[in-house]
């Protein structure tokens, strides 16, 4: 703050002194070396002000230009982000659709597997029941045959005894 105040006071003093020197020149009086140096300093100060204004304008123009470019870049980034978000949403939707489709197919396949398993279990039970009946029938027939074989053995044994007895009788006669 004090630098600004000192600078403005010095500028004002230089301006007033320069005006005094300019009046002296208009009156045709001769200038001292110090007065010439003050005039040169005043000219340099004016040129520096002009240059400072020019630089400030360039800086402002550059800032505005950069602000516009940054705004455009931010806009492009926002557009890209929005586009990418849309594509991600579409991809997620497709993934969800594929997942749902696959889940439906898995459920259908599981249903068919369950039906096939039930059908096979039913068929195996039928075969098992049929085999059990056939085995029971075969066992019953074996038992009957065993009884018939025993009866035949008894008959054969009786016939054998009768033949032996008849032969004994014939031999003894």
C-alpha positions in Angstrom: 0.0 0.0 0.0 2.8 2.4 0.9 4.6 1.6 -2.4 1.5 2.6 -4.4 1.2 5.8 -2.4 4.9 6.7 -2.8 4.8 5.9 -6.5 1.7 8.1 -7.1 3.3 10.9 -5.1 6.5 10.6 -7.2 4.5 10.6 -10.4 2.6 13.7 -9.4 5.8 15.5 -8.4 7.5 14.4 -11.7 4.5 15.6 -13.7 4.5 19.1 -11.9 8.2 19.5 -12.4 7.9 18.5 -16.0 5.2 21.1 -16.6 7.5 23.7 -14.9 10.3 22.7 -17.3 8.0 22.8 -20.3 7.0 26.4 -19.3 10.7 27.3 -19.0 11.2 25.9 -22.5 8.3 27.9 -24.0 9.8 31.0 -22.5 13.1 30.2 -24.3 15.2 29.7 -21.2 18.1 27.3 -21.1 17.6 24.0 -19.3 20.0 22.5 -16.8 21.4 19.0 -16.9 19.1 18.0 -14.1 16.0 19.4 -15.8 16.9 17.5 -19.0 17.3 14.3 -17.0 13.9 15.0 -15.3 12.3 15.4 -18.8 13.9 12.1 -19.9 12.7 10.4 -16.8 9.2 11.8 -17.5 9.3 10.5 -21.0 10.6 7.1 -19.8 7.8 7.1 -17.2 5.2 7.8 -19.9 6.6 5.1 -22.1 6.6 2.7 -19.2 3.0 3.6 -18.5 2.1 3.0 -22.1 4.0 -0.3 -22.1 2.4 -1.3 -18.8 -1.0 -0.5 -20.2 -0.2 -2.5 -23.3 1.1 -5.4 -21.3 -1.9 -5.3 -19.0 -4.1 -5.4 -22.1 -2.2 -8.3 -23.5 -2.4 -10.1 -20.2 -6.1 -9.5 -20.0 -6.5 -10.6 -23.6 -4.5 -13.7 -22.9 -6.4 -14.4 -19.7 -9.7 -14.0 -21.6 -8.4 -16.2 -24.4 -7.2 -18.9 -21.9 -10.5 -18.6 -20.0 -12.4 -19.2 -23.3 -10.1 -22.1 -24.2 -10.4 -23.6 -20.7 -14.2 -23.2 -20.9 -14.2 -24.9 -24.3 -11.9 -27.7 -23.0 -14.2 -28.1 -19.9 -17.2 -28.2 -22.2 -15.5 -30.9 -24.4 -14.6 -32.8 -21.2 -18.2 -32.6 -20.0 -19.4 -33.8 -23.4 -16.9 -36.7 -23.4 -17.9 -37.6 -19.8 -21.6 -37.5 -20.7 -21.0 -39.6 -23.9 -18.9 -42.0 -21.9 -21.5 -42.2 -19.2 -24.1 -42.9 -21.9 -22.0 -45.7 -23.4 -21.3 -47.1 -19.9 -25.1 -47.1 -19.2 -25.8 -48.7 -22.6 -23.1 -51.4 -21.9 -24.5 -52.0 -18.4 -28.0 -52.3 -19.9 -26.7 -54.8 -22.4 -24.9 -56.7 -19.7 -28.1 -56.8 -17.6 -30.1 -58.0 -20.6 -27.6 -60.8 -21.4 -27.5 -61.7 -17.7 -31.3 -61.9 -17.6 -31.3 -63.9 -20.8 -28.7 -66.3 -19.5 -30.5 -66.6 -16.1 -33.7 -67.5 -18.0 -31.9 -70.1 -20.1 -30.3 -71.5 -16.9 -33.7 -71.7 -15.2 -35.1 -73.5 -18.3 -32.2 -75.9 -18.5 -32.5 -76.6 -14.8 -36.3 -77.3 -15.3 -35.5 -79.6 -18.2 -32.8 -81.4 -16.1 -35.2 -81.8 -13.3 -37.9 -83.2 -15.6 -35.4 -85.6 -17.2 -34.1 -86.7 -13.7 -37.7 -87.2 -12.6 -38.5 -89.1 -15.8 -35.4 -91.3 -15.4 -36.1 -91.9 -11.7 -39.7 -92.9 -12.6 -38.4 -95.2 -15.4 -35.7 -96.7 -13.0 -38.4 -97.3 -10.4 -40.6 -99.0 -13.1 -37.7 -101.1 -14.2 -36.8 -101.9 -10.6 -40.4 -102.8 -9.8 -40.6 -104.9 -13.0 -37.3 -106.7 -12.2 -38.4 -107.2 -8.6 -41.6 -108.8 -9.9 -39.7 -110.9 -12.4 -37.1 -112.0 -9.7 -40.0 -112.9 -7.4 -41.7 -114.8 -10.2 -38.4 -116.6 -11.0 -37.8 -117.4 -7.4 -41.4 -118.8 -7.1 -40.8 -120.9 -10.2 -37.4 -122.1 -8.8 -39.2 -123.0 -5.6 -41.9 -124.9 -7.6 -39.2 -126.6 -9.7 -37.3 -127.5 -6.5 -40.4 -129.1 -5.1 -41.1 -130.8 -8.4 -37.4 -132.1 -8.5 -37.8 -133.4 -4.9 -41.0 -135.0 -5.9 -39.3 -136.5 -8.9 -36.4 -137.6 -6.8 -38.8 -139.3 -4.5 -40.6 -140.9 -7.4 -37.2 -141.9 -8.9 -36.1 -143.3 -5.6 -39.4 -145.2 -5.3 -39.1 -146.5 -8.8 -35.5 -147.4 -8.2 -36.5 -149.3 -5.0 -39.2 -151.0 -6.9 -36.8 -152.0 -9.7 -34.3 -153.3 -7.2 -37.0 -155.2 -5.4 -38.2 -156.7 -8.7 -34.7 -157.6 -9.7 -34.2 -159.2 -6.3 -37.3 -161.2 -6.8 -36.3 -162.3 -10.2 -32.9 -163.2 -9.1 -34.3 -165.1 -6.2 -36.7 -166.9 -8.4 
